[in-house]
Amino acid sequence: MMSSSSASYESMMRINDISRWNGESLRESIKRHEHYLALQLCLKPGQKVLDVGCGIGGPLREIARFR
């Protein structure tokens, strides 16, 4: 369950300008971009990553599941 501050942040961060493939949902597009980032970083299982962005760590959680 998300905290109320996380839910508020998520609701404010509706991105509409991210590139999408035909028929791809926004969530699918974001996930594809996060997986691309993981591949570009050449992350290996067991490596540590410091997330210093502004937000609740959503991209890093998806990258961890992907790798």
DOVODO-551661 format. One record per atom (N, C-alpha, C): residue number from 1; chain; z, y, x. Coordinates in steps of 0.1 Angstrom, whole numbers, plus 2048, in hexadecimal, padded with zeros to 3 digits. Atoms other than C-alpha are relative to their C-alpha. Layout:
N
site n: NUM; chain: A; pz: Z; py: Y; px: X
...
This chain:
67
site n: 1; chain: A; pz: 800; py: 7F4; px: 808
site n: 1; chain: A; pz: 800; py: 800; px: 800
site n: 1; chain: A; pz: 800; py: 80C; px: 809
site n: 2; chain: A; pz: 801; py: 7F4; px: 7F8
site n: 2; chain: A; pz: 7F7; py: 822; px: 80D
site n: 2; chain: A; pz: 80B; py: 80A; px: 7FC
site n: 3; chain: A; pz: 7F6; py: 7F5; px: 803
site n: 3; chain: A; pz: 811; py: 83E; px: 810
site n: 3; chain: A; pz: 7F8; py: 80B; px: 7F9
site n: 4; chain: A; pz: 806; py: 7F6; px: 807
site n: 4; chain: A; pz: 80B; py: 85C; px: 7FB
site n: 4; chain: A; pz: 7F8; py: 80A; px: 809
site n: 5; chain: A; pz: 807; py: 7F7; px: 7F7
site n: 5; chain: A; pz: 801; py: 871; px: 819
site n: 5; chain: A; pz: 7F3; py: 7FA; px: 805
site n: 6; chain: A; pz: 80C; py: 807; px: 7FC
site n: 6; chain: A; pz: 7E8; py: 857; px: 824
site n: 6; chain: A; pz: 7F5; py: 800; px: 7F4
site n: 7; chain: A; pz: 809; py: 800; px: 80C
site n: 7; chain: A; pz: 7D9; py: 855; px: 800
site n: 7; chain: A; pz: 7FA; py: 80E; px: 7FF
site n: 8; chain: A; pz: 805; py: 7F2; px: 801
site n: 8; chain: A; pz: 7D6; py: 87B; px: 800
site n: 8; chain: A; pz: 7F6; py: 803; px: 80A
site n: 9; chain: A; pz: 80A; py: 7FE; px: 7F5
site n: 9; chain: A; pz: 7C5; py: 87C; px: 821
site n: 9; chain: A; pz: 7F3; py: 7F8; px: 7FD
site n: 10; chain: A; pz: 80C; py: 808; px: 804
site n: 10; chain: A; pz: 7AD; py: 860; px: 816
site n: 10; chain: A; pz: 7F8; py: 807; px: 7F5
site n: 11; chain: A; pz: 807; py: 7F9; px: 80B
site n: 11; chain: A; pz: 7A4; py: 873; px: 7F6
site n: 11; chain: A; pz: 7F9; py: 80D; px: 805
site n: 12; chain: A; pz: 806; py: 7F4; px: 7FB
site n: 12; chain: A; pz: 79D; py: 893; px: 809
site n: 12; chain: A; pz: 7F4; py: 7FD; px: 80A
site n: 13; chain: A; pz: 80A; py: 803; px: 7F6
site n: 13; chain: A; pz: 787; py: 882; px: 823
site n: 13; chain: A; pz: 7F4; py: 7F8; px: 7FB
site n: 14; chain: A; pz: 80C; py: 806; px: 806
site n: 14; chain: A; pz: 769; py: 878; px: 80D
site n: 14; chain: A; pz: 7F4; py: 805; px: 808
site n: 15; chain: A; pz: 80B; py: 7FB; px: 7F7
site n: 15; chain: A; pz: 74D; py: 87A; px: 826
site n: 15; chain: A; pz: 7F2; py: 7FD; px: 7F9
site n: 16; chain: A; pz: 80C; py: 801; px: 807
site n: 16; chain: A; pz: 72B; py: 880; px: 816
site n: 16; chain: A; pz: 7F4; py: 801; px: 809
site n: 17; chain: A; pz: 80C; py: 7FD; px: 7F7
site n: 17; chain: A; pz: 715; py: 888; px: 835
site n: 17; chain: A; pz: 7FE; py: 7F5; px: 80A
site n: 18; chain: A; pz: 802; py: 80B; px: 7F6
site n: 18; chain: A; pz: 718; py: 867; px: 848
site n: 18; chain: A; pz: 7F3; py: 7F8; px: 7FC
site n: 19; chain: A; pz: 80D; py: 807; px: 803
site n: 19; chain: A; pz: 6F7; py: 855; px: 84C
site n: 19; chain: A; pz: 802; py: 7F2; px: 7FA
site n: 20; chain: A; pz: 7FF; py: 80C; px: 807
site n: 20; chain: A; pz: 6F2; py: 838; px: 835
site n: 20; chain: A; pz: 7F2; py: 7F9; px: 7FF
site n: 21; chain: A; pz: 80C; py: 808; px: 802
site n: 21; chain: A; pz: 6D8; py: 81C; px: 833
site n: 21; chain: A; pz: 7FD; py: 7FF; px: 7F1
site n: 22; chain: A; pz: 803; py: 802; px: 80F
site n: 22; chain: A; pz: 6C6; py: 817; px: 811
site n: 22; chain: A; pz: 809; py: 7F7; px: 7F9
site n: 23; chain: A; pz: 7F7; py: 809; px: 808
site n: 23; chain: A; pz: 6DE; py: 809; px: 7F8
site n: 23; chain: A; pz: 80E; py: 7FE; px: 806
site n: 24; chain: A; pz: 7F3; py: 803; px: 7F9
site n: 24; chain: A; pz: 6FC; py: 80A; px: 810
site n: 24; chain: A; pz: 80A; py: 80A; px: 7FA
site n: 25; chain: A; pz: 7F5; py: 7F7; px: 805
site n: 25; chain: A; pz: 71D; py: 817; px: 802
site n: 25; chain: A; pz: 805; py: 808; px: 80B
site n: 26; chain: A; pz: 7F9; py: 7F8; px: 7F6
site n: 26; chain: A; pz: 731; py: 831; px: 814
site n: 26; chain: A; pz: 809; py: 7F8; px: 808
site n: 27; chain: A; pz: 7F7; py: 809; px: 7F8
site n: 27; chain: A; pz: 74B; py: 817; px: 81E
site n: 27; chain: A; pz: 7F8; py: 7F7; px: 809
site n: 28; chain: A; pz: 808; py: 808; px: 7F8
site n: 28; chain: A; pz: 730; py: 800; px: 82B
site n: 28; chain: A; pz: 7FB; py: 808; px: 80C
site n: 29; chain: A; pz: 805; py: 7F8; px: 7F6
site n: 29; chain: A; pz: 721; py: 81C; px: 83F
site n: 29; chain: A; pz: 80B; py: 804; px: 80B
site n: 30; chain: A; pz: 7F5; py: 7FC; px: 7F7
site n: 30; chain: A; pz: 742; py: 827; px: 84E
site n: 30; chain: A; pz: 804; py: 7F3; px: 808
site n: 31; chain: A; pz: 7FD; py: 80D; px: 7F9
site n: 31; chain: A; pz: 74A; py: 802; px: 857
site n: 31; chain: A; pz: 7F6; py: 7FD; px: 80B
site n: 32; chain: A; pz: 80B; py: 802; px: 7F6
site n: 32; chain: A; pz: 728; py: 7FF; px: 868
site n: 32; chain: A; pz: 802; py: 809; px: 80C
site n: 33; chain: A; pz: 7FE; py: 7F7; px: 7F6
site n: 33; chain: A; pz: 72F; py: 81E; px: 87C
site n: 33; chain: A; pz: 80C; py: 7FC; px: 809
site n: 34; chain: A; pz: 7F4; py: 804; px: 7F9
site n: 34; chain: A; pz: 751; py: 812; px: 886
site n: 34; chain: A; pz: 7FD; py: 7F3; px: 809
site n: 35; chain: A; pz: 804; py: 80C; px: 7F8
site n: 35; chain: A; pz: 743; py: 7F0; px: 892
site n: 35; chain: A; pz: 7F7; py: 804; px: 80B
site n: 36; chain: A; pz: 809; py: 7FB; px: 7F5
site n: 36; chain: A; pz: 728; py: 802; px: 8A6
site n: 36; chain: A; pz: 808; py: 807; px: 80B
site n: 37; chain: A; pz: 7F7; py: 7FA; px: 7F6
site n: 37; chain: A; pz: 743; py: 817; px: 8B7
site n: 37; chain: A; pz: 807; py: 7F5; px: 808
site n: 38; chain: A; pz: 7F9; py: 80B; px: 7F8
site n: 38; chain: A; pz: 756; py: 7F7; px: 8C0
site n: 38; chain: A; pz: 7F7; py: 7F9; px: 80A
site n: 39; chain: A; pz: 809; py: 806; px: 7F7
site n: 39; chain: A; pz: 737; py: 7E8; px: 8CF
site n: 39; chain: A; pz: 7FD; py: 809; px: 80C
site n: 40; chain: A; pz: 803; py: 7F7; px: 7F5
site n: 40; chain: A; pz: 72F; py: 807; px: 8E3
site n: 40; chain: A; pz: 80C; py: 802; px: 80A
site n: 41; chain: A; pz: 7F4; py: 800; px: 7F7
site n: 41; chain: A; pz: 753; py: 807; px: 8F1
site n: 41; chain: A; pz: 802; py: 7F4; px: 808
site n: 42; chain: A; pz: 7FE; py: 80D; px: 7F9
site n: 42; chain: A; pz: 74F; py: 7E3; px: 8FC
site n: 42; chain: A; pz: 80E; py: 7FB; px: 800
site n: 43; chain: A; pz: 7F3; py: 804; px: 801
site n: 43; chain: A; pz: 771; py: 7DB; px: 8F0
site n: 43; chain: A; pz: 801; py: 7F1; px: 7FF
site n: 44; chain: A; pz: 7FD; py: 80F; px: 7FF
site n: 44; chain: A; pz: 77F; py: 7B8; px: 8F7
site n: 44; chain: A; pz: 80D; py: 7FD; px: 7F9
site n: 45; chain: A; pz: 7F3; py: 803; px: 807
site n: 45; chain: A; pz: 79A; py: 7A6; px: 8E4
site n: 45; chain: A; pz: 80C; py: 801; px: 80A
site n: 46; chain: A; pz: 7F5; py: 7FE; px: 7F7
site n: 46; chain: A; pz: 7BC; py: 7AF; px: 8F3
site n: 46; chain: A; pz: 801; py: 80E; px: 806
site n: 47; chain: A; pz: 800; py: 7F3; px: 7FB
site n: 47; chain: A; pz: 7B2; py: 7D1; px: 8FF
site n: 47; chain: A; pz: 808; py: 80A; px: 7F7
site n: 48; chain: A; pz: 7F9; py: 7F6; px: 807
site n: 48; chain: A; pz: 7C7; py: 7EF; px: 8F5
site n: 48; chain: A; pz: 7F8; py: 80C; px: 7FE
site n: 49; chain: A; pz: 808; py: 7F4; px: 803
site n: 49; chain: A; pz: 7B8; py: 80E; px: 8E5
site n: 49; chain: A; pz: 80A; py: 80A; px: 7FA
site n: 50; chain: A; pz: 7F8; py: 7F5; px: 805
site n: 50; chain: A; pz: 7CA; py: 82F; px: 8DF
site n: 50; chain: A; pz: 7F8; py: 808; px: 7F7
site n: 51; chain: A; pz: 807; py: 7F8; px: 80A
site n: 51; chain: A; pz: 7BF; py: 840; px: 8BF
site n: 51; chain: A; pz: 808; py: 80E; px: 800
site n: 52; chain: A; pz: 7FA; py: 7F2; px: 800
site n: 52; chain: A; pz: 7C6; py: 866; px: 8C4
site n: 52; chain: A; pz: 7F9; py: 809; px: 7F6
site n: 53; chain: A; pz: 807; py: 7F7; px: 80A
site n: 53; chain: A; pz: 7B1; py: 872; px: 8A7
site n: 53; chain: A; pz: 809; py: 805; px: 7F6
site n: 54; chain: A; pz: 7F9; py: 7FA; px: 80B
site n: 54; chain: A; pz: 7BC; py: 885; px: 889
site n: 54; chain: A; pz: 7FE; py: 7F7; px: 7F4
site n: 55; chain: A; pz: 802; py: 808; px: 80B
site n: 55; chain: A; pz: 7C2; py: 86E; px: 86C
site n: 55; chain: A; pz: 80A; py: 7F4; px: 7FF
site n: 56; chain: A; pz: 7F7; py: 80B; px: 802
site n: 56; chain: A; pz: 7D2; py: 84D; px: 862
site n: 56; chain: A; pz: 7FC; py: 7F3; px: 807
site n: 57; chain: A; pz: 804; py: 80C; px: 7F8
site n: 57; chain: A; pz: 7C0; py: 835; px: 87A
site n: 57; chain: A; pz: 7F7; py: 7F6; px: 7F9
site n: 58; chain: A; pz: 809; py: 809; px: 807
site n: 58; chain: A; pz: 7A7; py: 826; px: 862
site n: 58; chain: A; pz: 7F5; py: 7FA; px: 808
site n: 59; chain: A; pz: 80B; py: 805; px: 7F8
site n: 59; chain: A; pz: 78A; py: 823; px: 87A
site n: 59; chain: A; pz: 806; py: 7F6; px: 80B
site n: 60; chain: A; pz: 7FA; py: 809; px: 7F6
site n: 60; chain: A; pz: 7A1; py: 813; px: 895
site n: 60; chain: A; pz: 804; py: 7F2; px: 7FA
site n: 61; chain: A; pz: 7FC; py: 80D; px: 806
site n: 61; chain: A; pz: 7AE; py: 7F9; px: 87C
site n: 61; chain: A; pz: 7F3; py: 7F7; px: 7FD
site n: 62; chain: A; pz: 80C; py: 808; px: 802
site n: 62; chain: A; pz: 78A; py: 7EF; px: 873
site n: 62; chain: A; pz: 7FA; py: 7FB; px: 80D
site n: 63; chain: A; pz: 805; py: 805; px: 7F3
site n: 63; chain: A; pz: 780; py: 7ED; px: 897
site n: 63; chain: A; pz: 808; py: 7F4; px: 805
site n: 64; chain: A; pz: 7F7; py: 80C; px: 7FC
site n: 64; chain: A; pz: 79E; py: 7D6; px: 89E
site n: 64; chain: A; pz: 7FC; py: 7F4; px: 7F9
site n: 65; chain: A; pz: 804; py: 80C; px: 807
site n: 65; chain: A; pz: 794; py: 7BF; px: 882
site n: 65; chain: A; pz: 7F2; py: 7FB; px: 804
site n: 66; chain: A; pz: 80E; py: 804; px: 7FC
site n: 66; chain: A; pz: 76F; py: 7BF; px: 88E
site n: 66; chain: A; pz: 801; py: 7F9; px: 80D
site n: 67; chain: A; pz: 7FF; py: 806; px: 7F3
site n: 67; chain: A; pz: 778; py: 7B7; px: 8B2
site n: 67; chain: A; pz: 809; py: 7F5; px: 801
